[in-house]
């Protein structure tokens, strides 16, 4: 606002703004009023809601919406009332201020997430529900420490032990309010399976009036993005509309176009890196520079996936013996611990995912996507159940949620869950986010082998 104000003073031919039916108003007062209105607009649009801070995109979205609404009103008012003052504010203050606010939020979030990962600055939570759903809810909250939920205990009616997902069972569902007060929790999280009826939940909400305890309801649906969910209250009943997944149409044509353009640009930009890695692989020992391996693509169609060779020549012939030796030949995720077939050069290029760069040519050719499920071999696909088979509805990706959420450290179950989450909730914005997170995962070699 100060930058826009100084620019306005430098360009203005008069010391103030002529307002119809009022008179002259100083530019300084105009800037102060707009600054106050900006803060109010952010408040109205929940940009300061502590429940949205630190996790998800809502915080950033509310900042953008609150800022956009204000300056749209400024531009419209300026045009409608024929006031010559909006140009500098709309062209300077709006983009510069919004960018700085978002940057500040990102820096603050980075610090906050680091604190929360160490167990600080979190809401203390009491989970209420049956054993199965309480376990699922506790696991979800623990997988996402950046959301800021620290589960202290659970109130479960059908608990077979005194622990649920590593959390102590502190009572039954009917004891939830008393246990919440004893533990001093900030949030009571009630799963959809809780035996509390509508009247019980209403009474619980009444009992929490005047306290600092929030009541959170966890619906039965899981792994559904907010973009597919439309809440619609009907006569006091909160109906939730869920869009069904769509694996074709305009949005996937957009995805294909983005893949082709982005992969071509990356190949051109990374040509020096490709040449250096190719030379290093050539000098690392006998064998081809590129390793081609048959993987299963969309709708089960096989294709040749390209990688820089990171293992000794004929490494495939040793795979079954090594899997049998470590006792995992019957598991779908074919991984060898401390794989002796990897060369020293191969270990380095794997650490930073340089071995996967030739897959950009697969993307350019249409057999892979930049972002998607992990590409699988035929023997792994043969072990798929009906849920895992849904991975074949889209092209496999060079990177994906599995790449930015642990890479080789993921279990088979987690790998499937992340891939299905991606497939059913795909968006171009989500792809861009995964690509940015991939850069961080690769540069920190998090979970690499």
Beta strands, then each sheet from edge to edge (+ up, - down):
strand 1: 16-19
strand 2: 23-26
strand 3: 123-128
strand 4: 149-155
strand 5: 163-164
strand 6: 167-171
strand 7: 187-191
strand 8: 214-218
strand 9: 229-234
strand 10: 237-242
strand 11: 290-296
strand 12: 302-308
strand 13: 369-371
strand 14: 373-374
strand 15: 396-399
sheet 1: 1+ 2-
sheet 2: 5+ 6- 4- 3- 7- 8-
sheet 3: 9+ 10-
sheet 4: 11+ 12-
sheet 5: 13+ 15+ 14+
end
